């Protein structure tokens, strides 16, 4: 689960001021990258949300994992659920569903799973305990579906305002909520383990 402490410390990165990444290759590649950046910006407008509310989703698409962002007007988190769909002969594709949740609130947590996590500038992973199941509510939700086999990204509003995450999605949601609540992600250090 990647963490970006600068993003989480409420520094603003407005999309309208973002410099495109340095381009290598043809003018055609440059046009495709610029078209993709434009499509990202239009996505936020399609759901009548500020462009910066979508930063966690854009970071999930580019860098993987869950992300969070907070500013005066809202808090947003992305949570990624992955499902591998197999066809015949062991071939398949891993579909990613990236959930953007605006102003999430934990309703209940169940279970306790010990796991190793790496976050931000921490030099190594920490042993933490996360819930195995989280029930949450949110003000707005968008599900972004990424299909690598078709090279398609689609988005839709999440019906209702309550979700339940289990397993990996619950772990990453709990991790990102710690950032939104400005709590330090802490746990036991790897050197406290013993070889047996």
N, C-alpha and C positions, 0 to 999 in steps of 0.2 A: 504494500500500500504506500504509494509515494505521498510525501507531504511536502508542501511548499510553504515554509514559515513566512516568507514575505507576503504571499497571497493571503495567508490566514491572519496576518497582522493588520488587516483592513486597509492595505494599500490599494489604491484605485488603479486599475489598468483599463481605462475606457477603450473599447474596441475601435472607436473612431480615431484614436491617436496611436494605435498600435502600428509599429513599423512592420512591413512584411519581412519574412525571413530572407537572408541573402539567397539569391537564386544562382544556381548553376545549371547550365544546359541551355536549351533552346528558348526562343521567345514564346513558343507554343506552351512549354512547361510553365513559364512565368504567367501566361494568361490563365492556365488551368488553376494555378495556385491562387491567383487573385480572384477568380470566379468562385473558388471554394470559400475563401475568406468572406466574400460578399454573401454567399449562401448562408454562412454561419450568422452573419448579422441580420439577414432577413428572417431567419428562424425565430429569433427573439421577438421581432415585430409581429410575426404570425400569431404568437401567443400573447401579445400585448403585455410583455414583460420587458423591463429594462435590459439592454444588451448585457450588462455586467452580471445580471442574474444567471446568465447561461455560462459564465466563466467555468464553473465546476464541470459542466458537460464538455466544453471545448477542451479542457485539460484532460478529462477522461479519454476523449477521443485521441488526443495527441500522445499522451504519456502513459495512459492506462491507469487503472485504479480509481479510487474514490477521492473526491476533493471537496473542499468547503470554502465558502466566501461569505463575509459579513460586512455590511455597511450600515449607515444610520437607518435606512428605510426597510431593510430586509436581511434575512439570513438564508443562504442556499447551500444545499449539499447535493453531490452526485453519488449514486450508489450503482455499482455494476453487477449485473447478474449474467452469468455465462452459461449457455446450453450448447453442447455439441450434438449436432444432428447427423447421424450416420446414414449413408445410403448403402449400396452393395459393396462388397469387397473391401470393407473397412474405410472407405472414403467418406468424407463428410465436411462439415463446416461448423465453426463455433460462432453462434449468434450471440451478440452482446446486446443486452437491454440496459441502457443507461438511464436511471431514474433521476430526474431533477426535481428536488423537493424544496419548495419555498416556505420558509418559516416552519420547519418541522418541530414537533414536540413529541417526546417519548410518552406513551400511555402506559406501557408495561414492558417488563423484561423477564425472560425465563432462562434458566440454565446458567451454567458457568463453564466456559471452555478455556483451558490454559493453552496459550499459543505464543509463538514468537512473532514480533512485529518490528519492522524498521520504519523509522519516521524522521523526516527532515534531516537536521544536522547531527542527529545521534550517530556516534561512531559505529555502533553495532546494534543488532536487534535486541529487544527487551522481551522478557517473559511477562505477559499481561494476562488478565482474565477478562473475557468478554462474554456477553449473553449469547446463547444459541438461538434465541428467538426474541424479536423486538416487534411490538405493536406500536404504531405511531400515527399521528395525524399531521396534516399539513394544510397550508392555505391554498397552494397551487401545486400541481404535479404534472410533469411532462415525461413521457416515456420515449426515449430515442432508441430506435432499433437499428443495429448495424449488422448487415449481412455481407461478410467478406466475399463469399462465392459470387454474389451478384454485383458487388461493389456498390451497394445501395445503403443510404441512410434515410430512415423515415422517422416521423415524430407524430405523436398524438397526445392529447390531453388525457391524464389519468382520471378515470371515472371515480367519483366520490372524493373523500378526503382522509381516508384511513387505509393504511397498508400494513401487512405483516411481512417481515423479512426473517428468513431462517438461514442458518449456516453462515457461509462466507459473507453474504450480503448483510446479515445481522452484525457480524464482527466489524465490517468496514463502516457501517452506519454508526455504531457505537463509538468507534475511533474518531470519526469526523465530528460527532456531537461534542466530544471532549474539546476539539478545537473551537467549535462555535461557542461553547460555554467558557472558553478561555481557560480551561483546565490543562495542566501539563500532563502529557502522556508519560506515565511513569510505570516502572516495573522492575523486576529483578534483572540484574546484569548477566550476560552470558557466562562470564567467568565464575559465577556462583554455581554453575553446573559442575558435575563431576563425571569423569570417564569411568565406566565400570567394565 
